[in-house]
Amino acid sequence: MTAAAALRRRAPLWPHAMARVFAVGFLAVAIGYGLMAGGRLNTEAGPVRDLSERLAAALGHAALHVRITGLERQTPEAVLKAIDVRLGGSLVGFDAVYARKALEKLGWVESARVHRIYPNQLDIVIVERQPFAVWQRDGLYVVIDRSGAVMGEATRESAGLLLVTGEGADRQVSDLVNRLEAHPDLGSRVRAAARVGDRRWTLHLTNGQRIALPEHGMDEALTLVEDLNRRHGLFGKAVAEVDLRLKDRVTFVPLVSDAADAPPEETAQVGQR
């Protein structure tokens, strides 16, 4: 057999080379996909994350369409940061259940729904908590919702909310506000309320007066305060405190400039409230 004939009969080499290139390429993509799915390439910044996002885009798994609904006070950026996603970033290995749980750990989120629409869409629905009061505890001022859940630190925007203090005030403030709504003349004057021993309330009015409410029979006590104001102009009197803790009497503490010159407390007997 001549040399020329041997060359003609030898199998061509290019199919083998192409197969090796394909195998190496497939292995590289598989490794890259596995690393992304495991979150190993999703660092906060830098060329590694850029590579991850480029590979995700090439595979059609980049976050190109993200819809967030339900936001009133927060921003979409805060939502994406909480679930570690950025627009155009990788969605490889994205876990919608984990993302929902991460969002619901945020103080200002009451509930969340996260749905991924393959390959490159996210649909996120947020229900925000509504600021209800400011709770002062251990020197800190935090905003709470009606249920007492802490939403975050108080800001200037929280200035118009009712200020409550004391242990248990976060859990009981909703009940207090509900009761005050039945007494609008008094309720509109309450600027703060202190929970005492997690048993009763002392109201602080805008005119500086304090109303010490009883542990039991609070509705009757609130009615009595409004009645005293209607008949005797209580809110315009020089009275520092109205003590209603005892069922059969009301004690008035006069307003004086010097406690040393304070006259004795005045007590009025009360039959029926």
Accessible surface in RSA format (square Angstrom, percent):
REM  Atomic radii and reference values for relative SASA: ProtOr
REM  Chains: A
REM  Algorithm: Lee & Richards
REM  Probe-radius: 1.40
REM  Slices: 20
REM RES _ NUM      All-atoms   Total-Side   Main-Chain    Non-polar    All polar
REM                ABS   REL    ABS   REL    ABS   REL    ABS   REL    ABS   REL
RES MET A   1   163.78  84.8  72.88  48.2  90.90 216.4  73.99  62.9  89.78 119.0
RES THR A   2    93.35  66.4  84.93  86.1   8.42  20.1  85.92 115.4   7.43  11.2
RES ALA A   3    81.35  74.8  65.80 101.5  15.55  35.4  72.89 102.7   8.46  22.4
RES ALA A   4    54.37  50.0  47.28  73.0   7.09  16.1  51.07  71.9   3.30   8.7
RES ALA A   5    20.66  19.0  20.24  31.2   0.42   1.0  20.66  29.1   0.00   0.0
RES ALA A   6    41.51  38.2  35.88  55.4   5.63  12.8  37.60  53.0   3.90  10.3
RES LEU A   7   115.95  64.6 101.55  72.7  14.39  36.2 101.76  71.5  14.19  38.2
RES ARG A   8   181.24  76.1 146.08  74.5  35.16  83.7  78.56 107.4 102.68  62.2
RES ARG A   9   180.52  75.8 146.21  74.5  34.31  81.7  53.97  73.8 126.55  76.7
RES ARG A  10   159.13  66.8 139.09  70.9  20.04  47.7  53.10  72.6 106.03  64.3
RES ALA A  11    65.22  60.0  52.51  81.0  12.71  28.9  57.46  80.9   7.76  20.6
RES PRO A  12    81.32  59.3  68.52  62.5  12.80  46.5  80.00  66.1   1.31   8.2
RES LEU A  13   135.19  75.3 129.31  92.5   5.88  14.8 129.34  90.8   5.85  15.8
RES TRP A  14   173.98  69.8 168.07  81.3   5.91  13.9 154.36  82.3  19.62  31.8
RES PRO A  15    54.06  39.4  46.15  42.1   7.91  28.8  48.81  40.3   5.25  32.6
RES HIS A  16   111.61  61.0 108.92  75.7   2.69   6.9  68.38  70.5  43.22  50.3
RES ALA A  17    54.00  49.6  48.25  74.5   5.75  13.1  53.06  74.7   0.94   2.5
RES MET A  18   115.70  59.9 114.16  75.6   1.54   3.7  83.79  71.2  31.91  42.3
RES ALA A  19    61.15  56.2  49.50  76.4  11.65  26.5  57.40  80.8   3.75   9.9
RES ARG A  20   177.11  74.4 173.16  88.3   3.95   9.4  56.20  76.8 120.91  73.3
RES VAL A  21   101.26  66.6  96.29  87.2   4.97  12.0  99.31  86.3   1.95   5.3
RES PHE A  22   149.83  75.0 142.57  88.3   7.26  18.9 149.20  90.5   0.62   1.8
RES ALA A  23    56.47  51.9  48.52  74.9   7.95  18.1  53.02  74.7   3.45   9.1
RES VAL A  24   102.52  67.5 100.79  91.2   1.72   4.2 101.72  88.4   0.80   2.2
RES GLY A  25    32.94  40.6   0.00   N/A  32.94  40.6  32.49  89.2   0.45   1.0
RES PHE A  26   134.50  67.3 127.77  79.1   6.72  17.5 132.33  80.2   2.16   6.2
RES LEU A  27   105.90  59.0 105.76  75.7   0.14   0.3 105.90  74.4   0.00   0.0
RES ALA A  28    60.01  55.2  46.83  72.3  13.18  30.0  52.25  73.6   7.76  20.6
RES VAL A  29    64.18  42.2  62.68  56.7   1.51   3.6  64.17  55.8   0.01   0.0
RES ALA A  30    47.76  43.9  31.68  48.9  16.09  36.6  39.15  55.1   8.61  22.8
RES ILE A  31    96.45  54.9  88.88  66.2   7.57  18.2  95.57  68.8   0.89   2.4
RES GLY A  32     9.55  11.8   0.00   N/A   9.55  11.8   9.34  25.6   0.22   0.5
RES TYR A  33    94.08  43.9  94.08  53.5   0.00   0.0  59.84  45.0  34.24  42.2
RES GLY A  34    41.38  51.0   0.00   N/A  41.38  51.0  31.68  86.9   9.70  21.7
RES LEU A  35    62.79  35.0  61.61  44.1   1.18   3.0  62.05  43.6   0.74   2.0
RES MET A  36     0.90   0.5   0.00   0.0   0.90   2.1   0.00   0.0   0.90   1.2
RES ALA A  37    47.32  43.5  27.32  42.2  20.00  45.5  27.54  38.8  19.78  52.4
RES GLY A  38    57.34  70.7   0.00   N/A  57.34  70.7  29.88  82.0  27.46  61.5
RES GLY A  39    37.68  46.5   0.00   N/A  37.68  46.5  19.54  53.6  18.14  40.6
RES ARG A  40   179.41  75.3 155.83  79.4  23.58  56.1  37.99  51.9 141.42  85.7
RES LEU A  41    23.47  13.1  23.47  16.8   0.00   0.0  23.47  16.5   0.00   0.0
RES ASN A  42    44.45  30.7  29.43  28.4  15.01  36.1   8.70  20.9  35.74  34.5
RES THR A  43    64.18  45.6  57.51  58.3   6.67  15.9  62.94  84.5   1.24   1.9
RES GLU A  44   158.20  90.8 142.79 108.0  15.41  36.7  57.07 110.4 101.13  82.6
RES ALA A  45    76.32  70.2  58.07  89.6  18.24  41.5  59.24  83.4  17.08  45.2
RES GLY A  46    30.71  37.9   0.00   N/A  30.71  37.9  23.52  64.5   7.19  16.1
RES PRO A  47   110.23  80.3 102.99  93.9   7.24  26.3 105.60  87.2   4.63  28.8
RES VAL A  48    66.76  43.9  64.81  58.7   1.95   4.7  66.76  58.0   0.00   0.0
RES ARG A  49    18.84   7.9  18.84   9.6   0.00   0.0   0.03   0.0  18.82  11.4
RES ASP A  50    62.93  44.1  61.24  61.0   1.69   4.0  14.30  33.7  48.63  48.5
RES LEU A  51   109.53  61.0 107.49  76.9   2.04   5.1 109.02  76.6   0.52   1.4
RES SER A  52     0.00   0.0   0.00   0.0   0.00   0.0   0.00   0.0   0.00   0.0
RES GLU A  53    24.42  14.0  23.15  17.5   1.27   3.0   7.31  14.1  17.11  14.0
RES ARG A  54   179.17  75.2 170.29  86.8   8.88  21.1  55.82  76.3 123.34  74.8
RES LEU A  55    39.41  21.9  35.49  25.4   3.92   9.9  39.15  27.5   0.26   0.7
RES ALA A  56     0.00   0.0   0.00   0.0   0.00   0.0   0.00   0.0   0.00   0.0
RES ALA A  57    57.42  52.8  38.39  59.2  19.03  43.3  40.41  56.9  17.01  45.1
RES ALA A  58    84.81  78.0  42.59  65.7  42.22  96.0  54.31  76.5  30.50  80.8
RES LEU A  59    69.27  38.6  45.07  32.2  24.19  60.8  50.74  35.6  18.52  49.9
RES GLY A  60    29.24  36.1   0.00   N/A  29.24  36.1  28.80  79.0   0.45   1.0
RES HIS A  61    38.55  21.1  38.55  26.8   0.00   0.0  15.97  16.5  22.59  26.3
RES ALA A  62     1.72   1.6   1.33   2.1   0.39   0.9   1.33   1.9   0.39   1.0
RES ALA A  63     0.09   0.1   0.00   0.0   0.09   0.2   0.09   0.1   0.00   0.0
RES LEU A  64    98.50  54.9  80.28  57.4  18.21  45.8  81.55  57.3  16.95  45.6
RES HIS A  65   104.76  57.3  99.23  69.0   5.53  14.2  63.42  65.4  41.34  48.1
RES VAL A  66    36.80  24.2   4.26   3.9  32.55  78.4   4.91   4.3  31.89  86.5
RES ARG A  67   148.96  62.5 145.03  73.9   3.93   9.4  59.38  81.1  89.58  54.3
RES ILE A  68    33.91  19.3   6.46   4.8  27.45  66.2   6.46   4.7  27.45  74.5
RES THR A  69    57.69  41.0  53.26  54.0   4.43  10.5  52.41  70.4   5.28   8.0
RES GLY A  70    40.26  49.6   0.00   N/A  40.26  49.6  26.51  72.8  13.75  30.8
RES LEU A  71    43.90  24.4  14.07  10.1  29.83  75.0  14.21  10.0  29.69  79.9
RES GLU A  72   121.50  69.8  81.82  61.9  39.68  94.5  36.73  71.0  84.77  69.2
RES ARG A  73   129.06  54.2  95.30  48.6  33.76  80.4  51.38  70.2  77.68  47.1
RES GLN A  74    65.33  36.5  53.18  38.9  12.15  28.9   1.16   2.5  64.17  48.7
RES THR A  75    68.91  49.0  68.37  69.3   0.54   1.3  59.99  80.6   8.92  13.5
RES PRO A  76    64.78  47.2  64.78  59.1   0.00   0.0  64.78  53.5   0.00   0.0
RES GLU A  77   122.14  70.1 116.76  88.3   5.38  12.8  67.77 131.1  54.37  44.4
RES ALA A  78    32.43  29.8  21.54  33.2  10.89  24.8  28.23  39.8   4.20  11.1
RES VAL A  79     0.00   0.0   0.00   0.0   0.00   0.0   0.00   0.0   0.00   0.0
RES LEU A  80    26.63  14.8  26.63  19.0   0.00   0.0  26.63  18.7   0.00   0.0
RES LYS A  81   177.33  86.5 155.57  95.5  21.76  51.8 106.28  95.7  71.06  75.7
RES ALA A  82    32.69  30.1   4.28   6.6  28.41  64.6  16.13  22.7  16.56  43.9
RES ILE A  83    14.13   8.0   0.07   0.1  14.07  33.9   2.85   2.1  11.28  30.6
RES ASP A  84    90.28  63.2  74.80  74.4  15.49  36.6  33.01  77.7  57.27  57.1
RES VAL A  85    10.72   7.1   3.36   3.0   7.36  17.7   5.31   4.6   5.41  14.7
RES ARG A  86    97.36  40.9  96.14  49.0   1.22   2.9  46.42  63.4  50.94  30.9
RES LEU A  87   121.20  67.5  96.65  69.1  24.55  61.7  96.67  67.9  24.53  66.0
RES GLY A  88    28.74  35.4   0.00   N/A  28.74  35.4  19.15  52.6   9.59  21.5
RES GLY A  89     1.60   2.0   0.00   N/A   1.60   2.0   1.39   3.8   0.21   0.5
RES SER A  90    18.38  15.5   1.47   2.0  16.91  39.0   1.39   3.0  16.99  23.8
RES LEU A  91     0.80   0.4   0.05   0.0   0.75   1.9   0.80   0.6   0.00   0.0
RES VAL A  92     7.52   4.9   0.04   0.0   7.48  18.0   1.57   1.4   5.94  16.1
RES GLY A  93    46.12  56.9   0.00   N/A  46.12  56.9  18.82  51.6  27.31  61.2
RES PHE A  94    35.52  17.8  11.70   7.2  23.82  62.0  19.71  12.0  15.80  45.2
RES ASP A  95    76.78  53.8  67.34  67.0   9.45  22.3  23.89  56.2  52.89  52.8
RES ALA A  96    28.21  25.9  22.82  35.2   5.38  12.2  22.97  32.3   5.24  13.9
RES VAL A  97    83.84  55.2  82.35  74.5   1.50   3.6  83.81  72.8   0.04   0.1
RES TYR A  98   154.17  72.0 151.90  86.4   2.27   5.9 106.09  79.7  48.08  59.3
RES ALA A  99     2.12   1.9   1.81   2.8   0.31   0.7   2.12   3.0   0.00   0.0
RES ARG A 100    79.09  33.2  79.09  40.3   0.00   0.0  20.64  28.2  58.45  35.4
RES LYS A 101   108.46  52.9 105.54  64.8   2.92   7.0  54.34  48.9  54.12  57.6
RES ALA A 102    20.26  18.6  12.67  19.6   7.59  17.3  15.91  22.4   4.34  11.5
RES LEU A 103     0.00   0.0   0.00   0.0   0.00   0.0   0.00   0.0   0.00   0.0
RES GLU A 104    64.44  37.0  44.36  33.6  20.08  47.8  15.36  29.7  49.08  40.1
RES LYS A 105   172.87  84.3 138.98  85.3  33.89  80.7  89.14  80.2  83.72  89.2
RES LEU A 106    53.27  29.7  48.49  34.7   4.78  12.0  50.71  35.6   2.56   6.9
RES GLY A 107    30.17  37.2   0.00   N/A  30.17  37.2  19.35  53.1  10.81  24.2
RES TRP A 108    30.76  12.3  30.76  14.9   0.00   0.0  19.55  10.4  11.21  18.2
RES VAL A 109     0.53   0.4   0.00   0.0   0.53   1.3   0.00   0.0   0.53   1.4
RES GLU A 110    98.23  56.4  80.16  60.6  18.07  43.0  14.86  28.7  83.37  68.1
RES SER A 111    44.26  37.4  44.26  59.1   0.00   0.0  31.34  66.7  12.92  18.1
RES ALA A 112     5.03   4.6   0.00   0.0   5.03  11.5   1.22   1.7   3.81  10.1
RES ARG A 113   158.12  66.4 156.77  79.9   1.35   3.2  68.22  93.2  89.90  54.5
RES VAL A 114    19.68  12.9   0.00   0.0  19.68  47.4   0.08   0.1  19.60  53.2
RES HIS A 115   111.45  60.9 110.83  77.0   0.63   1.6  72.03  74.2  39.42  45.9
RES ARG A 116    23.34   9.8  13.40   6.8   9.94  23.7   7.42  10.1  15.92   9.6
RES ILE A 117    73.00  41.5  70.22  52.3   2.78   6.7  73.00  52.6   0.00   0.0
RES TYR A 118   152.73  71.3 129.05  73.4  23.68  61.6  93.66  70.4  59.07  72.8
RES PRO A 119    59.58  43.4  59.58  54.3   0.00   0.0  59.58  49.2   0.00   0.0
RES ASN A 120    25.73  17.7  25.73  24.9   0.00   0.0   0.11   0.3  25.62  24.8
RES GLN A 121    66.80  37.4  66.77  48.8   0.03   0.1   2.56   5.4  64.25  48.7
RES LEU A 122     3.34   1.9   0.00   0.0   3.34   8.4   0.24   0.2   3.11   8.4
RES ASP A 123    27.07  19.0  25.33  25.2   1.74   4.1   3.92   9.2  23.16  23.1
RES ILE A 124     0.00   0.0   0.00   0.0   0.00   0.0   0.00   0.0   0.00   0.0
RES VAL A 125    36.87  24.3  36.21  32.8   0.65   1.6  36.21  31.5   0.65   1.8
RES ILE A 126     2.66   1.5   0.00   0.0   2.66   6.4   0.00   0.0   2.66   7.2
RES VAL A 127    68.74  45.2  66.01  59.8   2.73   6.6  68.74  59.7   0.00   0.0
RES GLU A 128     9.05   5.2   2.83   2.1   6.22  14.8   0.61   1.2   8.44   6.9
RES ARG A 129    49.76  20.9  48.92  24.9   0.84   2.0   0.52   0.7  49.25  29.8
RES GLN A 130    85.39  47.7  81.54  59.6   3.85   9.2  59.29 126.2  26.10  19.8
RES PRO A 131    39.22  28.6  22.20  20.2  17.03  61.9  22.20  18.3  17.03 105.8
RES PHE A 132    36.67  18.3  25.18  15.6  11.48  29.9  26.62  16.1  10.04  28.7
RES ALA A 133     0.25   0.2   0.25   0.4   0.00   0.0   0.25   0.4   0.00   0.0
RES VAL A 134     9.95   6.5   9.95   9.0   0.00   0.0   9.95   8.6   0.00   0.0
RES TRP A 135    14.64   5.9  14.64   7.1   0.00   0.0  14.64   7.8   0.00   0.0
RES GLN A 136    54.20  30.3  51.41  37.6   2.79   6.6   5.22  11.1  48.98  37.2
RES ARG A 137   108.83  45.7 101.67  51.8   7.16  17.0  29.41  40.2  79.42  48.1
RES ASP A 138   131.32  92.0  88.38  88.0  42.94 101.5  40.13  94.4  91.19  90.9
RES GLY A 139    59.13  72.9   0.00   N/A  59.13  72.9  30.95  84.9  28.18  63.1
RES LEU A 140   118.17  65.8 116.62  83.4   1.55   3.9 117.82  82.7   0.35   0.9
RES TYR A 141   101.91  47.6  93.75  53.3   8.15  21.2  62.93  47.3  38.97  48.0
RES VAL A 142    24.26  16.0  24.26  22.0   0.00   0.0  24.26  21.1   0.00   0.0
RES VAL A 143    12.39   8.2  12.39  11.2   0.00   0.0  12.39  10.8   0.00   0.0
RES ILE A 144     0.00   0.0   0.00   0.0   0.00   0.0   0.00   0.0   0.00   0.0
RES ASP A 145    11.23   7.9  11.23  11.2   0.00   0.0   3.20   7.5   8.03   8.0
RES ARG A 146   113.36  47.6 108.90  55.5   4.46  10.6  57.45  78.5  55.91  33.9
RES SER A 147    83.73  70.8  49.71  66.3  34.02  78.4  55.40 118.0  28.33  39.7
RES GLY A 148     8.93  11.0   0.00   N/A   8.93  11.0   3.12   8.6   5.81  13.0
RES ALA A 149    31.18  28.7  19.43  30.0  11.75  26.7  29.94  42.2   1.23   3.3
RES VAL A 150    70.76  46.6  56.50  51.2  14.26  34.4  56.50  49.1  14.26  38.7
RES MET A 151    28.22  14.6  13.94   9.2  14.28  34.0  14.78  12.6  13.44  17.8
RES GLY A 152    31.73  39.1   0.00   N/A  31.73  39.1  31.61  86.7   0.13   0.3
RES GLU A 153   142.97  82.1 127.40  96.4  15.57  37.1  42.71  82.6 100.26  81.9
RES ALA A 154    34.06  31.3  11.34  17.5  22.72  51.7  11.57  16.3  22.49  59.6
RES THR A 155    87.66  62.3  69.24  70.2  18.43  43.9  73.10  98.2  14.56  22.0
RES ARG A 156   228.79  96.1 209.39 106.7  19.40  46.2  86.29 117.9 142.50  86.4
RES GLU A 157   167.11  95.9 132.02  99.9  35.09  83.6  58.42 113.0 108.69  88.7
RES SER A 158    11.30   9.5   7.80  10.4   3.50   8.1   2.95   6.3   8.34  11.7
RES ALA A 159    91.81  84.4  53.71  82.9  38.11  86.7  66.59  93.8  25.23  66.8
RES GLY A 160    80.51  99.3   0.00   N/A  80.51  99.3  42.76 117.3  37.75  84.5
RES LEU A 161    49.55  27.6  36.53  26.1  13.02  32.7  38.82  27.3  10.72  28.9
RES LEU A 162    30.68  17.1  21.38  15.3   9.31  23.4  25.94  18.2   4.74  12.8
RES LEU A 163    50.83  28.3  50.80  36.3   0.03   0.1  50.80  35.7   0.03   0.1
RES VAL A 164     0.00   0.0   0.00   0.0   0.00   0.0   0.00   0.0   0.00   0.0
RES THR A 165    36.37  25.9  36.37  36.9   0.00   0.0  26.55  35.7   9.82  14.8
RES GLY A 166    25.47  31.4   0.00   N/A  25.47  31.4  22.09  60.6   3.38   7.6
RES GLU A 167    95.47  54.8  86.21  65.2   9.26  22.1  49.15  95.1  46.32  37.8
RES GLY A 168     0.21   0.3   0.00   N/A   0.21   0.3   0.00   0.0   0.21   0.5
RES ALA A 169     0.00   0.0   0.00   0.0   0.00   0.0   0.00   0.0   0.00   0.0
RES ASP A 170    19.93  14.0  19.59  19.5   0.33   0.8   0.00   0.0  19.93  19.9
RES ARG A 171   133.90  56.2 111.63  56.9  22.27  53.0  59.29  81.0  74.60  45.2
RES GLN A 172    59.84  33.5  59.65  43.6   0.19   0.5   0.94   2.0  58.89  44.7
RES VAL A 173     0.02   0.0   0.02   0.0   0.00   0.0   0.02   0.0   0.00   0.0
RES SER A 174    20.84  17.6  20.77  27.7   0.07   0.2  11.88  25.3   8.96  12.6
RES ASP A 175    56.06  39.3  52.39  52.1   3.67   8.7  20.61  48.5  35.46  35.4
RES LEU A 176     0.00   0.0   0.00   0.0   0.00   0.0   0.00   0.0   0.00   0.0
RES VAL A 177    29.25  19.2  29.25  26.5   0.00   0.0  29.25  25.4   0.00   0.0
RES ASN A 178    76.01  52.4  64.44  62.3  11.57  27.9  21.64  52.1  54.37  52.6
RES ARG A 179    76.31  32.0  71.15  36.3   5.16  12.3  16.13  22.0  60.18  36.5
RES LEU A 180    12.27   6.8  11.31   8.1   0.96   2.4  11.54   8.1   0.73   2.0
RES GLU A 181   114.78  65.9  89.59  67.8  25.19  60.0  43.88  84.9  70.90  57.9
RES ALA A 182    74.96  68.9  43.99  67.9  30.97  70.5  54.59  76.9  20.38  54.0
RES HIS A 183    17.89   9.8  17.89  12.4   0.00   0.0  10.91  11.2   6.97   8.1
RES PRO A 184    94.33  68.7  86.94  79.2   7.39  26.9  92.30  76.2   2.03  12.6
RES ASP A 185    60.79  42.6  53.76  53.5   7.03  16.6  30.19  71.1  30.59  30.5
RES LEU A 186     0.00   0.0   0.00   0.0   0.00   0.0   0.00   0.0   0.00   0.0
RES GLY A 187    21.14  26.1   0.00   N/A  21.14  26.1   7.90  21.7  13.24  29.6
RES SER A 188    91.72  77.5  51.82  69.2  39.90  91.9  52.44 111.7  39.28  55.0
RES ARG A 189    78.65  33.0  78.07  39.8   0.58   1.4  10.61  14.5  68.04  41.2
RES VAL A 190    17.50  11.5   1.34   1.2  16.16  38.9   1.34   1.2  16.16  43.8
RES ARG A 191   128.36  53.9 112.84  57.5  15.52  37.0  45.29  61.9  83.08  50.3
RES ALA A 192     9.46   8.7   9.46  14.6   0.00   0.0   9.46  13.3   0.00   0.0
RES ALA A 193     1.15   1.1   0.00   0.0   1.15   2.6   0.83   1.2   0.32   0.9
RES ALA A 194    22.83  21.0  22.83  35.2   0.00   0.0  22.83  32.2   0.00   0.0
RES ARG A 195    33.32  14.0  23.85  12.2   9.47  22.5   0.00   0.0  33.32  20.2
RES VAL A 196    53.95  35.5  50.90  46.1   3.06   7.4  53.95  46.9   0.00   0.0
RES GLY A 197    57.86  71.4   0.00   N/A  57.86  71.4  34.46  94.6  23.40  52.4
RES ASP A 198    52.21  36.6  36.55  36.4  15.66  37.0  15.05  35.4  37.16  37.1
RES ARG A 199   118.23  49.6 107.54  54.8  10.70  25.5  45.55  62.3  72.68  44.1
RES ARG A 200    25.45  10.7  22.85  11.6   2.61   6.2   7.32  10.0  18.14  11.0
RES TRP A 201     3.04   1.2   2.87   1.4   0.17   0.4   1.09   0.6   1.95   3.2
RES THR A 202    14.84  10.6  14.84  15.0   0.00   0.0  11.26  15.1   3.58   5.4
RES LEU A 203     0.00   0.0   0.00   0.0   0.00   0.0   0.00   0.0   0.00   0.0
RES HIS A 204    47.90  26.2  47.90  33.3   0.00   0.0  29.74  30.7  18.15  21.1
RES LEU A 205     0.25   0.1   0.10   0.1   0.15   0.4   0.10   0.1   0.15   0.4
RES THR A 206    90.36  64.3  60.65  61.5  29.71  70.8  46.25  62.1  44.10  66.7
RES ASN A 207    69.00  47.6  29.61  28.6  39.39  94.8  41.31  99.4  27.69  26.8
RES GLY A 208    46.58  57.4   0.00   N/A  46.58  57.4  29.25  80.3  17.32  38.8
RES GLN A 209     6.02   3.4   5.47   4.0   0.55   1.3   5.27  11.2   0.75   0.6
RES ARG A 210    82.27  34.5  82.27  41.9   0.00   0.0  18.92  25.9  63.35  38.4
RES ILE A 211     0.00   0.0   0.00   0.0   0.00   0.0   0.00   0.0   0.00   0.0
RES ALA A 212     1.07   1.0   1.07   1.7   0.00   0.0   1.07   1.5   0.00   0.0
RES LEU A 213     0.00   0.0   0.00   0.0   0.00   0.0   0.00   0.0   0.00   0.0
RES PRO A 214     8.61   6.3   6.44   5.9   2.17   7.9   7.00   5.8   1.61  10.0
RES GLU A 215    80.57  46.3  58.24  44.1  22.33  53.2  12.50  24.2  68.08  55.6
RES HIS A 216   145.52  79.5 132.14  91.8  13.38  34.2  97.74 100.7  47.78  55.6
RES GLY A 217    37.03  45.7   0.00   N/A  37.03  45.7  24.54  67.3  12.48  28.0
RES MET A 218    21.38  11.1  18.17  12.0   3.21   7.6  14.39  12.2   6.99   9.3
RES ASP A 219    61.07  42.8  60.26  60.0   0.80   1.9  25.24  59.4  35.83  35.7
RES GLU A 220    86.48  49.6  83.21  63.0   3.26   7.8  37.72  73.0  48.76  39.8
RES ALA A 221     0.00   0.0   0.00   0.0   0.00   0.0   0.00   0.0   0.00   0.0
RES LEU A 222     0.00   0.0   0.00   0.0   0.00   0.0   0.00   0.0   0.00   0.0
RES THR A 223    69.30  49.3  68.71  69.7   0.59   1.4  55.35  74.4  13.95  21.1
RES LEU A 224    17.41   9.7  14.48  10.4   2.93   7.4  17.20  12.1   0.21   0.6
RES VAL A 225     0.00   0.0   0.00   0.0   0.00   0.0   0.00   0.0   0.00   0.0
RES GLU A 226    25.19  14.5  24.18  18.3   1.01   2.4   5.14   9.9  20.05  16.4
RES ASP A 227    31.89  22.3  31.89  31.7   0.00   0.0   8.24  19.4  23.65  23.6
RES LEU A 228    21.18  11.8  21.18  15.2   0.00   0.0  21.18  14.9   0.00   0.0
RES ASN A 229    25.67  17.7  20.00  19.3   5.67  13.6   0.00   0.0  25.67  24.8
RES ARG A 230   169.42  71.1 136.14  69.4  33.27  79.2  76.37 104.4  93.05  56.4
RES ARG A 231   146.73  61.6 112.04  57.1  34.69  82.6  55.51  75.9  91.22  55.3
RES HIS A 232   101.76  55.6  89.15  62.0  12.61  32.3  68.87  71.0  32.89  38.3
RES GLY A 233    33.74  41.6   0.00   N/A  33.74  41.6  28.48  78.2   5.26  11.8
RES LEU A 234     6.62   3.7   6.09   4.4   0.53   1.3   6.62   4.7   0.00   0.0
RES PHE A 235    16.23   8.1   5.25   3.2  10.98  28.6   5.50   3.3  10.73  30.7
RES GLY A 236    73.96  91.2   0.00   N/A  73.96  91.2  37.67 103.4  36.29  81.3
RES LYS A 237   114.10  55.7 101.17  62.1  12.93  30.8  47.33  42.6  66.77  71.1
RES ALA A 238    68.07  62.6  51.14  78.9  16.93  38.5  54.34  76.5  13.74  36.4
RES VAL A 239    19.82  13.0  17.65  16.0   2.17   5.2  17.65  15.3   2.17   5.9
RES ALA A 240    13.78  12.7  12.06  18.6   1.73   3.9  13.78  19.4   0.00   0.0
RES GLU A 241    32.08  18.4  32.08  24.3   0.00   0.0   0.78   1.5  31.30  25.6
RES VAL A 242     0.00   0.0   0.00   0.0   0.00   0.0   0.00   0.0   0.00   0.0
RES ASP A 243    21.41  15.0  19.63  19.5   1.77   4.2   4.31  10.2  17.09  17.0
RES LEU A 244     0.00   0.0   0.00   0.0   0.00   0.0   0.00   0.0   0.00   0.0
RES ARG A 245   126.75  53.2 107.94  55.0  18.81  44.8  23.08  31.5 103.66  62.8
RES LEU A 246   102.33  57.0 100.34  71.8   1.99   5.0 101.38  71.2   0.95   2.6
RES LYS A 247   180.77  88.2 168.80 103.6  11.97  28.5 113.51 102.2  67.26  71.6
RES ASP A 248    69.79  48.9  67.74  67.4   2.05   4.8  33.28  78.3  36.51  36.4
RES ARG A 249    82.21  34.5  81.83  41.7   0.39   0.9   4.73   6.5  77.49  47.0
RES VAL A 250     2.28   1.5   2.28   2.1   0.00   0.0   2.28   2.0   0.00   0.0
RES THR A 251    19.12  13.6  19.06  19.3   0.05   0.1   6.53   8.8  12.59  19.0
RES PHE A 252    35.60  17.8  35.60  22.0   0.00   0.0  35.60  21.6   0.00   0.0
RES VAL A 253    39.96  26.3  39.96  36.2   0.00   0.0  39.96  34.7   0.00   0.0
RES PRO A 254    27.41  20.0  22.56  20.6   4.85  17.6  23.45  19.4   3.96  24.6
RES LEU A 255   114.82  63.9  98.49  70.5  16.32  41.0  98.72  69.3  16.10  43.3
RES VAL A 256    57.10  37.6  30.97  28.0  26.14  63.0  38.04  33.0  19.07  51.7
RES SER A 257   127.98 108.1  79.36 105.9  48.62 112.0  58.03 123.6  69.95  98.0
RES ASP A 258    70.82  49.6  66.93  66.6   3.89   9.2  18.96  44.6  51.87  51.7
RES ALA A 259    90.51  83.2  69.72 107.6  20.79  47.3  71.25 100.3  19.26  51.0
RES ALA A 260    92.57  85.1  49.71  76.7  42.86  97.5  62.49  88.0  30.08  79.7
RES ASP A 261   109.78  76.9  84.73  84.3  25.06  59.2  34.50  81.2  75.28  75.1
RES ALA A 262    51.01  46.9  27.17  41.9  23.84  54.2  27.17  38.3  23.84  63.1
RES PRO A 263    65.62  47.8  52.50  47.9  13.12  47.7  58.58  48.4   7.04  43.8
RES PRO A 264   116.63  85.0 101.21  92.3  15.42  56.0 113.20  93.5   3.43  21.3
RES GLU A 265   108.78  62.5  85.73  64.9  23.05  54.9  26.18  50.6  82.60  67.4
RES GLU A 266   111.67  64.1 106.61  80.7   5.06  12.1  37.04  71.6  74.63  60.9
RES THR A 267    70.42  50.1  34.90  35.4  35.51  84.6  18.69  25.1  51.72  78.2
RES ALA A 268    42.93  39.5  37.47  57.8   5.46  12.4  42.93  60.5   0.00   0.0
RES GLN A 269   130.02  72.7 101.59  74.2  28.44  67.7  61.83 131.6  68.20  51.7
RES VAL A 270    22.87  15.0  14.96  13.5   7.90  19.0  18.38  16.0   4.48  12.2
RES GLY A 271    74.66  92.1   0.00   N/A  74.66  92.1  40.29 110.6  34.37  77.0
RES GLN A 272   172.05  96.2 145.01 106.0  27.04  64.4  60.00 127.7 112.05  85.0
RES ARG A 273    76.57  32.1  18.56   9.5  58.01 138.1  37.47  51.2  39.10  23.7
END  Absolute sums over single chains surface
CHAIN  1 A    16782.2      13380.2       3401.9       9770.4       7011.8
END  Absolute sums over all chains
TOTAL         16782.2      13380.2       3401.9       9770.4       7011.8
